[in-house]
Amino acid sequence: MQTAFQRIMNILVISALILFSLTYLVKAAYVGDGFFVDDTYYYMVAAMNFVEHGFLSLDSVTHTNGYHPVWTGVCIAVAWVVKLFGGTHNHMAMSIAMVEAIFYVLTLASLGFFYSKLSDEKPNRALTFFTLAAILSYPLVNWMFRLGMESTLTALIMVWLVYFLIRERWFALSLIMALLVMTRLDTLVFLIFPTLMLLLIRPDFSLLRPIVTGFPTALVTAGYLYYNHLTFGHIKPINGVLRSSFPIPTPHWTFPLDPVANVHDIYGAIKLFLMPNTLLLVVLAVVGIGLMLLGPVRERLRSIDRLFLITGTLLVLNLILFQKWSKGIEQWYFAAPLILLILGYGGMFRALLNMVNPTWLRALLVTVPLSGLAYVAFGMSLNTTGNAEISSIVSLTLAGLIPLVAIVSLLIKVEPIKPIIMAMGFSALLVSATVHALTLSQDHRTDAALLDKFTQCVTDNVAPDAFVAGTDIGGTAFKSQRHFVNLDGVVNNFVYQEYLRDKRLADYLTMKNVQYIAVTLSENPTFSPYRDIENMYKSRIAPEAVRNEPYESVPFYVYSYMYNNFSDEIPLFQRNEVCRSEVYMGGNNPSVDMLFRIEASVSDTPKPATDSTHEPANNTEPTG
């Protein structure tokens, strides 16, 4: 039976969730694709080409499987609806932004639903779901769900998987595991397999339970791999072959240091522990596993909480141990491990708090650090609205609700932990709603306008039936509505990799009838202070071209992560410049987007690399 105090808390939290959801949806409609990463546009171009031509392709000619299937299906459905109503590619971008926002709001609503369903039966577990919803609503966290990628849908499916696992709804669990694998393929190894192993070792289950539960996943995965082999000659999709080295480790131990390189003051140092990044995930994983192994925690921690900590840690290890590229970890990869680690920490904190008595001491141990953290976090979020004084007052007031609720709970003799967590969630939702409402006109990426201006130049100078090639050209391809051939390979096919293996990039461009190359050039090779520049981007370093000084040519070449070798060089002459963006900061590196016309003679005499100082010979970097 709920007390009047608990009912009031529930009403306040539900009201705050509704307010936040409305402001978030309005923000998504206002900003549109303002936060989309370049890979998002690959999905949208391929989806529009599927609707138009019946197969997935970036250039409308080359069939590719370099996409996660379920998110691709969502994009295709949106593209079909947009075409049905006579919409343009701009409507496509707006629609994807709204669909992603709806998935995000549904994720929070689902967590709220789980909280209400489990409050009586499993109150501690319900509180963990509520805590997760509060954390995901925090402005410095929910930016991960505005990138236009599959991470938001993955989060929604993942929380339902956890719910079905807790409630032991085996049929629903078996179906949603299969759906999750097709949403993010790496979850098969690092989440689904450990979950089935948990079911296998449970003494109250027969061997039949994990087999039956995992059957839909096995069936769907086998069908997907067979399709890949039948269509492309390889069971793995091309993006998986080029990006992941699993099961062979290719460790990048400096990845967790990347966020530190951008820390210039105390504000940045604090932000490291309030905003998802590689370092924070590693710290959470190491500390979580360490605490899990401690005797007092190990004895009290449930097996499902261990599963959350272990799978979250495995997903973090995947980011560090099995990536072929050395450019760092993209932001959307943070969502899945963060969710699992938070769920694991929820179980661990419950185990620790159960060891603390009396009640007032338990409340004190939760209230003091939580209210202090809330004050700092809320203040940092509200500072983005541009009014420091109001930010300080509002953050202090909302953070002050937490100790106030703790005191009231103790006075009326209600177990204080639940009201404290609810007060934290209520405050976080209000802060998030405020930030989104007050920053409608401030949240556009500063480089979005530059991209629009550059792509307009491409549209004006490239004929509709001409072909352009380049790496990281998703945004340009989408906005210019021209045919683009992907040269980093992740949304291309295996035939292209064979051309790179044989150092015949020039021949490939001729075969594809490519007349232009779009490239991002940078002034210096320092992309990370901890490691060398990514092989794919080594040809980007051209300080004279960036500064628009006289130069003869820029040697353009790419890298095959399938065969581990550089391609031949394609000279990009200054006299063939067609478009040039304004200089912008790519990280901390002055950069410029450029479009070059390829000279017809390029493919007649492809230039192989001849630098014999690099070994092995087939891995020789071009001399330019």
C-alpha positions as CSV (number, residue, x, y, z in Angstrom):
1,M,0.0,0.0,0.0
2,Q,1.5,3.3,-1.1
3,T,1.6,6.2,1.3
4,A,0.5,9.7,0.3
5,F,4.1,10.7,0.2
6,Q,5.0,7.9,-2.3
7,R,2.0,8.8,-4.5
8,I,3.1,12.4,-4.6
9,M,6.6,11.3,-5.6
10,N,5.2,9.1,-8.4
11,I,3.0,11.9,-9.8
12,L,5.9,14.3,-9.8
13,V,8.2,11.9,-11.6
14,I,5.6,10.9,-14.2
15,S,4.9,14.6,-14.8
16,A,8.6,15.3,-15.2
17,L,9.0,12.4,-17.6
18,I,6.1,13.6,-19.8
19,L,7.5,17.2,-19.8
20,F,10.9,15.9,-20.7
21,S,9.6,13.6,-23.5
22,L,7.7,16.5,-25.1
23,T,10.6,18.9,-25.0
24,Y,12.9,16.2,-26.4
25,L,10.6,15.4,-29.3
26,V,10.3,19.2,-30.1
27,K,14.1,19.5,-30.0
28,A,14.5,16.6,-32.4
29,A,12.0,18.1,-34.8
30,Y,13.8,21.5,-34.6
31,V,17.4,20.2,-34.9
32,G,16.7,17.4,-37.4
33,D,20.0,16.0,-38.6
34,G,22.1,18.6,-36.8
35,F,23.9,16.0,-34.8
36,F,24.0,13.1,-37.3
37,V,27.4,11.5,-37.8
38,D,28.6,10.8,-41.3
39,D,27.8,7.1,-41.1
40,T,24.1,7.9,-40.6
41,Y,23.9,9.4,-44.1
42,Y,25.3,6.1,-45.5
43,Y,22.2,4.4,-44.1
44,M,19.8,6.9,-45.5
45,V,21.4,7.0,-49.0
46,A,21.3,3.2,-49.1
47,A,17.7,3.1,-47.9
48,M,16.6,5.5,-50.6
49,N,18.5,3.5,-53.2
50,F,16.8,0.4,-52.0
51,V,13.4,1.9,-52.4
52,E,14.3,3.2,-55.8
53,H,16.3,0.3,-57.2
54,G,15.5,-2.7,-55.0
55,F,18.9,-3.3,-53.5
56,L,21.2,-1.7,-50.9
57,S,23.8,0.6,-52.5
58,L,25.6,3.8,-51.9
59,D,26.3,4.7,-55.5
60,S,23.0,3.0,-56.8
61,V,25.2,0.5,-58.7
62,T,27.3,-1.5,-56.3
63,H,25.4,-4.0,-54.1
64,T,26.7,-3.9,-50.5
65,N,25.9,-5.5,-47.1
66,G,27.9,-3.0,-45.0
67,Y,25.0,-2.2,-42.6
68,H,23.3,-3.5,-39.5
69,P,20.1,-5.2,-40.8
70,V,17.4,-4.0,-38.4
71,W,18.3,-0.3,-38.4
72,T,18.7,-0.6,-42.2
73,G,15.1,-1.9,-42.3
74,V,13.9,1.0,-40.3
75,C,15.6,3.5,-42.7
76,I,14.1,1.6,-45.7
77,A,10.6,1.9,-44.1
78,V,11.1,5.6,-43.5
79,A,12.4,6.1,-47.1
80,W,9.4,4.3,-48.5
81,V,6.9,6.4,-46.5
82,V,8.8,9.6,-47.6
83,K,8.6,8.6,-51.2
84,L,5.0,7.6,-50.9
85,F,4.1,11.1,-49.8
86,G,6.4,12.8,-52.3
87,G,9.0,14.0,-49.8
88,T,12.6,15.0,-50.5
89,H,15.8,13.8,-48.9
90,N,15.5,16.6,-46.4
91,H,12.2,15.1,-45.2
92,M,14.1,11.8,-45.0
93,A,16.6,13.3,-42.6
94,M,13.9,14.9,-40.5
95,S,11.9,11.7,-40.3
96,I,14.9,9.6,-39.2
97,A,15.6,12.2,-36.5
98,M,12.0,11.9,-35.3
99,V,12.0,8.1,-35.4
100,E,15.2,8.0,-33.4
101,A,13.8,10.5,-30.8
102,I,10.6,8.3,-30.5
103,F,12.8,5.2,-29.9
104,Y,14.7,7.1,-27.2
105,V,11.5,8.3,-25.5
106,L,10.1,4.7,-25.7
107,T,13.3,3.5,-24.0
108,L,12.6,5.8,-21.1
109,A,8.9,5.0,-21.0
110,S,9.8,1.3,-21.0
111,L,12.1,1.7,-18.1
112,G,9.3,3.6,-16.3
113,F,6.9,0.7,-17.1
114,F,9.4,-1.8,-15.8
115,Y,9.6,0.2,-12.6
116,S,5.8,0.2,-12.1
117,K,5.5,-3.5,-12.9
118,L,8.3,-4.6,-10.5
119,S,7.8,-2.1,-7.7
120,D,5.9,-4.6,-5.5
121,E,7.4,-7.9,-6.6
122,K,11.1,-6.8,-7.0
123,P,11.4,-3.3,-5.5
124,N,15.2,-3.1,-5.6
125,R,15.3,-4.2,-9.3
126,A,12.6,-1.7,-10.1
127,L,14.7,1.0,-8.5
128,T,17.6,0.1,-10.8
129,F,15.5,0.5,-13.9
130,F,14.4,3.9,-12.6
131,T,18.0,4.9,-11.9
132,L,18.9,3.9,-15.5
133,A,16.1,6.0,-16.9
134,A,17.3,9.0,-14.9
135,I,20.9,8.6,-16.0
136,L,19.9,8.2,-19.7
137,S,17.8,11.4,-19.5
138,Y,20.8,13.4,-18.3
139,P,21.8,15.9,-21.1
140,L,25.5,14.9,-21.1
141,V,24.4,11.3,-21.7
142,N,21.4,11.5,-24.1
143,W,23.5,13.1,-26.8
144,M,24.4,9.5,-27.7
145,F,20.8,9.0,-28.9
146,R,20.8,11.9,-31.4
147,L,23.5,10.6,-33.8
148,G,21.1,8.9,-36.2
149,M,22.7,5.5,-35.7
150,E,21.4,2.1,-34.4
151,S,22.5,2.8,-30.8
152,T,19.1,4.1,-29.8
153,L,17.2,1.2,-31.2
154,T,19.7,-1.1,-29.6
155,A,19.1,0.5,-26.2
156,L,15.4,0.0,-26.5
157,I,15.7,-3.6,-27.5
158,M,18.3,-4.3,-24.9
159,V,16.2,-3.0,-21.9
160,W,13.3,-5.2,-23.0
161,L,15.7,-8.2,-23.2
162,V,16.8,-7.5,-19.6
163,Y,13.2,-7.2,-18.5
164,F,12.2,-10.5,-20.1
165,L,15.2,-12.1,-18.6
166,I,14.3,-10.9,-15.1
167,R,10.7,-11.9,-15.5
168,E,11.7,-15.3,-17.1
169,R,9.6,-14.8,-20.1
170,W,11.5,-17.3,-22.2
171,F,9.6,-17.2,-25.5
172,A,9.7,-13.4,-25.6
173,L,13.3,-13.5,-24.6
174,S,14.2,-15.9,-27.4
175,L,12.6,-13.6,-30.0
176,I,14.1,-10.4,-28.7
177,M,17.6,-11.9,-28.6
178,A,17.3,-12.7,-32.3
179,L,16.1,-9.1,-32.9
180,L,19.0,-7.7,-30.9
181,V,21.6,-9.6,-32.9
182,M,20.3,-8.3,-36.2
183,T,20.3,-4.8,-34.7
184,R,24.0,-5.0,-33.5
185,L,25.8,-8.0,-34.7
186,D,28.5,-7.9,-32.1
187,T,26.0,-8.6,-29.3
188,L,25.8,-12.2,-30.5
189,V,29.3,-12.9,-29.0
190,F,29.5,-10.4,-26.2
191,L,25.9,-10.4,-24.8
192,I,23.7,-13.2,-26.2
193,F,26.2,-16.0,-25.8
194,P,27.0,-15.1,-22.1
195,T,23.3,-14.9,-21.4
196,L,22.7,-18.4,-22.8
197,M,25.7,-19.6,-20.7
198,L,24.0,-18.2,-17.6
199,L,20.9,-20.2,-18.4
200,L,23.1,-23.3,-19.0
201,I,24.7,-23.3,-15.6
202,R,21.6,-22.6,-13.6
203,P,21.0,-25.7,-11.5
204,D,17.2,-25.4,-11.8
205,F,17.3,-25.5,-15.6
206,S,17.7,-28.4,-17.9
207,L,20.0,-28.3,-21.0
208,L,16.9,-27.8,-23.1
209,R,16.2,-24.3,-21.7
210,P,19.2,-22.5,-23.3
211,I,18.9,-24.5,-26.5
212,V,15.3,-23.6,-27.0
213,T,15.8,-20.0,-25.9
214,G,18.7,-19.5,-28.3
215,F,17.2,-21.3,-31.3
216,P,15.6,-18.3,-32.9
217,T,18.9,-16.4,-32.6
218,A,20.8,-19.3,-34.1
219,L,18.3,-19.6,-36.9
220,V,18.3,-15.9,-37.8
221,T,22.1,-15.7,-37.6
222,A,22.6,-18.8,-39.8
223,G,20.2,-17.4,-42.4
224,Y,22.0,-14.0,-42.4
225,L,25.4,-15.6,-42.7
226,Y,24.1,-17.9,-45.5
227,Y,22.7,-14.9,-47.4
228,N,26.0,-13.1,-47.1
229,H,27.9,-16.2,-48.4
230,L,25.4,-16.7,-51.2
231,T,25.4,-13.1,-52.3
232,F,28.9,-11.8,-51.5
233,G,31.0,-15.0,-51.1
234,H,31.8,-14.2,-47.4
235,I,29.7,-15.0,-44.4
236,K,30.7,-11.8,-42.6
237,P,29.4,-8.4,-43.9
238,I,32.0,-6.2,-45.5
239,N,31.8,-3.7,-42.6
240,G,32.5,-6.4,-40.1
241,V,35.5,-7.7,-42.1
242,L,37.0,-4.3,-42.3
243,R,36.3,-3.1,-38.8
244,S,36.5,-6.0,-36.5
245,S,39.5,-8.4,-36.0
246,F,37.5,-10.8,-33.8
247,P,38.6,-13.4,-32.7
248,I,42.2,-12.2,-33.3
249,P,43.1,-9.4,-30.8
250,T,44.4,-6.1,-32.3
251,P,44.7,-4.2,-29.0
252,H,44.6,-0.4,-28.9
253,W,45.6,0.3,-25.3
254,T,45.7,4.1,-25.9
255,F,42.0,4.3,-26.8
256,P,41.0,5.1,-23.1
257,L,43.5,8.0,-23.2
258,D,41.8,9.8,-26.1
259,P,39.3,11.7,-23.9
260,V,42.2,13.0,-21.7
261,A,43.8,14.7,-24.7
262,N,40.9,17.1,-24.8
263,V,41.0,18.1,-21.1
264,H,42.3,21.6,-20.7
265,D,40.9,22.7,-17.4
266,I,39.1,21.4,-14.3
267,Y,35.8,21.6,-16.1
268,G,37.0,19.2,-18.7
269,A,38.4,16.9,-16.0
270,I,35.1,16.7,-14.2
271,K,33.3,16.2,-17.5
272,L,35.4,13.0,-18.1
273,F,33.3,11.3,-15.4
274,L,30.0,12.8,-16.3
275,M,29.9,12.2,-20.0
276,P,30.2,8.7,-21.7
277,N,33.7,8.2,-23.1
278,T,36.1,5.3,-23.5
279,L,38.0,6.1,-20.3
280,L,34.9,6.3,-18.2
281,L,33.7,2.9,-19.5
282,V,37.1,1.3,-18.8
283,V,37.0,2.7,-15.2
284,L,33.4,1.5,-14.6
285,A,34.3,-2.0,-16.0
286,V,37.5,-2.4,-14.0
287,V,36.0,-1.1,-10.7
288,G,32.8,-3.1,-11.3
289,I,34.6,-6.4,-11.9
290,G,37.0,-5.7,-9.0
291,L,34.1,-5.1,-6.5
292,M,32.3,-8.1,-7.9
293,L,35.2,-10.3,-6.9
294,L,35.3,-9.0,-3.3
295,G,34.0,-11.5,-0.8
296,P,31.2,-9.5,0.9
297,V,29.8,-8.4,-2.5
298,R,30.4,-11.7,-4.2
299,E,28.3,-13.5,-1.6
300,R,25.4,-11.1,-1.9
301,L,25.4,-10.4,-5.7
302,R,22.9,-12.2,-7.8
303,S,24.0,-14.1,-10.9
304,I,22.0,-11.8,-13.2
305,D,23.9,-8.8,-11.8
306,R,27.2,-10.5,-12.5
307,L,25.9,-11.1,-16.0
308,F,25.3,-7.4,-16.5
309,L,28.8,-6.5,-15.2
310,I,30.5,-9.2,-17.3
311,T,28.7,-8.5,-20.5
312,G,29.2,-4.7,-20.1
313,T,32.9,-5.4,-19.6
314,L,33.1,-7.7,-22.6
315,L,31.5,-5.0,-24.8
316,V,34.2,-2.5,-23.5
317,L,36.9,-5.0,-24.2
318,N,35.6,-5.5,-27.7
319,L,36.1,-1.8,-28.3
320,I,39.7,-2.0,-27.2
321,L,40.9,-5.4,-28.3
322,F,39.1,-6.2,-31.6
323,Q,39.1,-3.0,-33.7
324,K,41.2,-2.9,-36.8
325,W,41.0,0.9,-37.2
326,S,43.1,3.0,-34.8
327,K,41.2,6.3,-35.2
328,G,39.4,5.8,-31.8
329,I,35.9,4.7,-30.7
330,E,32.8,6.3,-32.3
331,Q,30.3,7.8,-29.8
332,W,27.4,5.5,-30.5
333,Y,29.3,2.4,-29.4
334,F,29.1,3.7,-25.8
335,A,25.4,3.1,-25.3
336,A,25.2,-0.7,-24.9
337,P,28.1,-1.2,-22.5
338,L,27.0,1.8,-20.4
339,I,23.5,0.4,-20.0
340,L,24.7,-3.0,-18.9
341,L,27.3,-1.6,-16.5
342,I,24.7,0.7,-14.8
343,L,22.4,-2.3,-14.4
344,G,25.2,-4.3,-12.8
345,Y,26.2,-1.4,-10.5
346,G,22.6,-1.2,-9.4
347,G,22.7,-4.8,-8.1
348,M,26.1,-4.2,-6.5
349,F,25.0,-1.1,-4.6
350,R,22.0,-2.9,-3.4
351,A,24.3,-5.6,-2.0
352,L,26.5,-3.1,-0.3
353,L,23.6,-1.0,1.1
354,N,22.1,-4.1,2.6
355,M,25.2,-4.4,4.8
356,V,24.6,-0.9,6.3
357,N,22.6,-0.2,9.4
358,P,20.9,1.8,10.8
359,T,18.5,3.4,8.3
360,W,19.7,7.0,8.8
361,L,23.3,6.0,8.0
362,R,22.2,4.2,4.8
363,A,20.3,7.4,3.8
364,L,23.3,9.5,4.6
365,L,25.7,7.4,2.5
366,V,23.4,7.7,-0.5
367,T,22.3,11.3,-0.1
368,V,25.6,13.1,0.4
369,P,27.5,11.8,-2.7
370,L,24.4,11.8,-4.9
371,S,23.3,15.4,-4.1
372,G,26.9,16.6,-4.6
373,L,27.2,14.8,-7.9
374,A,23.8,16.1,-9.0
375,Y,24.8,19.7,-8.2
376,V,27.9,19.5,-10.3
377,A,26.2,17.6,-13.1
378,F,23.2,19.8,-13.2
379,G,25.3,23.0,-13.2
380,M,27.5,21.8,-16.1
381,S,24.4,20.9,-18.1
382,L,22.5,24.2,-17.4
383,N,25.6,26.2,-18.2
384,T,25.1,25.4,-21.8
385,T,22.0,27.6,-21.7
386,G,24.3,30.6,-21.4
387,N,23.2,32.0,-18.0
388,A,25.6,31.1,-15.2
389,E,23.7,32.7,-12.3
390,I,20.4,31.0,-13.1
391,S,22.3,27.8,-13.7
392,S,23.8,27.9,-10.3
393,I,20.5,28.7,-8.5
394,V,18.5,26.1,-10.4
395,S,21.1,23.3,-10.0
396,L,21.5,24.1,-6.3
397,T,17.7,24.0,-5.8
398,L,17.1,20.7,-7.7
399,A,20.1,19.0,-6.1
400,G,18.8,20.2,-2.7
401,L,15.6,18.2,-3.3
402,I,17.5,15.0,-2.7
403,P,18.6,15.7,0.9
404,L,15.2,17.3,1.6
405,V,13.4,14.1,0.5
406,A,15.8,12.0,2.5
407,I,15.0,14.0,5.7
408,V,11.2,13.8,5.0
409,S,11.4,10.1,4.5
410,L,13.2,9.6,7.8
411,L,10.8,11.8,9.7
412,I,7.7,9.9,8.4
413,K,9.5,6.6,8.8
414,V,9.6,5.5,5.2
415,E,12.5,3.5,3.8
416,P,14.5,6.5,2.3
417,I,16.5,4.9,-0.6
418,K,13.5,4.8,-3.0
419,P,12.4,8.4,-2.4
420,I,16.0,9.6,-2.7
421,I,16.5,7.9,-6.1
422,M,13.1,9.2,-7.2
423,A,14.0,12.7,-6.2
424,M,17.3,12.4,-8.2
425,G,15.3,11.2,-11.3
426,F,12.7,14.0,-10.9
427,S,15.5,16.6,-10.8
428,A,17.4,15.1,-13.7
429,L,14.3,15.0,-15.9
430,L,13.6,18.7,-15.0
431,V,17.1,19.7,-15.8
432,S,17.1,17.9,-19.1
433,A,13.8,19.4,-20.1
434,T,15.0,22.8,-19.2
435,V,18.3,22.4,-21.2
436,H,16.5,21.1,-24.3
437,A,13.9,23.9,-24.2
438,L,16.4,26.7,-23.8
439,T,19.0,25.5,-26.4
440,L,16.8,25.0,-29.4
441,S,18.7,27.5,-31.4
442,Q,22.1,26.7,-29.9
443,D,22.5,22.9,-30.4
444,H,23.3,22.8,-34.1
445,R,26.8,21.5,-34.9
446,T,29.0,24.3,-36.0
447,D,30.2,22.4,-39.0
448,A,26.7,21.6,-40.3
449,A,26.4,24.9,-42.2
450,L,29.9,24.3,-43.7
451,L,28.8,20.9,-44.9
452,D,25.7,22.4,-46.5
453,K,27.7,25.0,-48.3
454,F,30.2,22.5,-49.6
455,T,27.6,20.1,-50.8
456,Q,25.8,22.8,-52.6
457,C,29.0,23.5,-54.5
458,V,29.2,19.7,-55.3
459,T,25.6,19.8,-56.5
460,D,26.2,22.8,-58.7
461,N,29.3,21.5,-60.3
462,V,28.7,17.7,-60.6
463,A,26.3,16.4,-63.2
464,P,23.4,14.2,-61.9
465,D,24.7,11.2,-63.8
466,A,28.4,11.7,-62.8
467,F,30.2,9.6,-60.2
468,V,32.2,10.9,-57.2
469,A,34.5,8.8,-55.0
470,G,35.9,9.4,-51.5
471,T,36.1,8.3,-47.9
472,D,33.8,9.5,-45.2
473,I,31.5,11.1,-47.7
474,G,28.1,10.1,-46.3
475,G,26.9,13.6,-45.6
476,T,28.1,14.9,-48.9
477,A,26.5,12.0,-50.8
478,F,23.2,12.5,-49.1
479,K,22.9,16.3,-49.3
480,S,24.3,16.6,-52.8
481,Q,22.1,13.8,-54.2
482,R,24.9,12.6,-56.4
483,H,26.4,9.2,-57.1
484,F,29.2,8.5,-54.6
485,V,31.5,5.5,-54.5
486,N,32.7,4.6,-51.0
487,L,36.5,4.2,-50.9
488,D,37.0,3.3,-47.2
489,G,35.2,0.1,-48.2
490,V,32.7,-0.3,-45.3
491,V,29.7,0.3,-47.6
492,N,31.3,-1.2,-50.7
493,N,31.9,-4.8,-51.6
494,F,34.7,-7.5,-51.6
495,V,35.6,-6.9,-55.3
496,Y,36.8,-3.5,-54.4
497,Q,39.2,-4.9,-51.8
498,E,40.7,-7.1,-54.4
499,Y,41.5,-4.0,-56.5
500,L,43.2,-2.5,-53.5
501,R,45.1,-5.7,-52.8
502,D,46.5,-5.6,-56.4
503,K,47.2,-1.8,-56.2
504,R,44.7,-1.0,-58.9
505,L,42.7,1.8,-57.4
506,A,43.1,3.8,-60.6
507,D,41.7,0.9,-62.6
508,Y,38.8,0.6,-60.2
509,L,37.9,4.3,-60.5
510,T,38.0,3.9,-64.3
511,M,35.8,0.8,-64.2
512,K,33.3,2.7,-62.0
513,N,33.4,5.7,-64.3
514,V,34.5,8.0,-61.4
515,Q,35.2,11.6,-62.6
516,Y,35.7,13.3,-59.2
517,I,37.3,12.6,-55.8
518,A,36.0,14.2,-52.6
519,V,38.6,14.3,-49.8
520,T,39.1,15.9,-46.4
521,L,42.6,17.3,-46.1
522,S,44.3,18.3,-42.9
523,E,47.2,20.5,-42.0
524,N,49.2,18.2,-39.7
525,P,49.4,14.5,-38.9
526,T,48.6,14.8,-35.2
527,F,45.1,13.3,-34.9
528,S,45.9,11.7,-31.5
529,P,48.9,12.4,-29.3
530,Y,49.1,8.7,-28.4
531,R,49.4,7.0,-31.8
532,D,50.1,7.4,-35.4
533,I,47.5,8.6,-37.9
534,E,45.0,6.0,-39.2
535,N,46.3,4.2,-42.3
536,M,43.1,5.2,-44.3
537,Y,43.8,8.9,-43.6
538,K,47.6,9.1,-44.2
539,S,47.1,10.7,-47.6
540,R,45.0,13.5,-46.0
541,I,48.0,15.4,-44.8
542,A,48.5,18.4,-47.2
543,P,49.2,21.6,-45.3
544,E,49.7,23.7,-48.5
545,A,46.4,22.6,-49.9
546,V,44.6,23.4,-46.6
547,R,46.1,26.8,-46.4
548,N,45.3,27.4,-50.2
549,E,49.0,27.9,-51.0
550,P,50.5,26.9,-54.3
551,Y,51.1,23.1,-54.7
552,E,51.3,20.8,-57.6
553,S,49.3,17.8,-56.4
554,V,48.1,15.8,-53.4
555,P,48.8,12.1,-53.6
556,F,45.5,10.3,-52.8
557,Y,45.6,6.7,-51.7
558,V,43.6,4.4,-49.4
559,Y,44.1,1.3,-47.3
560,S,42.7,-2.2,-47.4
561,Y,41.9,-3.6,-43.9
562,M,41.1,-6.9,-45.4
563,Y,44.5,-7.4,-47.1
564,N,46.5,-5.0,-44.9
565,N,48.1,-3.0,-47.8
566,F,48.0,0.5,-49.3
567,S,46.6,1.2,-52.7
568,D,48.4,2.9,-55.6
569,E,48.4,6.7,-55.7
570,I,46.0,9.0,-57.5
571,P,47.4,12.5,-58.0
572,L,45.0,15.3,-57.2
573,F,46.3,18.4,-59.0
574,Q,45.6,21.9,-57.8
575,R,44.5,22.9,-61.3
576,N,41.7,20.4,-61.0
577,E,40.2,21.8,-57.8
578,V,36.4,22.1,-58.2
579,C,35.1,22.8,-54.6
580,R,36.7,23.9,-51.4
581,S,35.1,24.4,-48.0
582,E,36.1,26.9,-45.4
583,V,38.8,25.8,-43.0
584,Y,37.4,24.2,-39.9
585,M,38.8,22.3,-36.9
586,G,38.7,18.5,-37.4
587,G,39.4,17.8,-33.7
588,N,42.3,20.1,-33.1
589,N,43.5,19.9,-36.7
590,P,42.8,22.6,-39.3
591,S,41.0,20.8,-42.1
592,V,39.2,21.5,-45.4
593,D,36.8,19.5,-47.6
594,M,37.7,19.5,-51.3
595,L,36.5,18.1,-54.6
596,F,38.9,17.4,-57.4
597,R,38.3,16.4,-61.0
598,I,40.3,13.3,-62.0
599,E,42.4,13.6,-65.1
600,A,41.6,11.1,-67.8
601,S,45.2,9.8,-68.0
602,V,45.3,8.7,-64.3
603,S,44.1,5.2,-65.0
604,D,46.4,4.7,-67.9
605,T,49.5,4.5,-65.8
606,P,48.7,3.6,-62.2
607,K,51.5,4.3,-59.9
608,P,52.4,1.5,-57.5
609,A,54.1,2.3,-54.2
610,T,57.9,1.9,-54.3
611,D,59.0,2.7,-50.8
612,S,61.1,-0.4,-49.9
613,T,61.6,0.8,-46.3
614,H,58.2,-0.6,-45.4
615,E,57.7,-4.3,-44.8
616,P,56.1,-6.6,-45.8
617,A,56.2,-5.5,-49.5
618,N,52.5,-5.8,-50.0
619,N,52.0,-3.4,-47.1
620,T,54.0,-0.6,-48.6
621,E,52.8,2.9,-48.0
622,P,52.8,5.1,-51.1
623,T,55.7,7.5,-51.2
624,G,53.6,10.6,-51.4
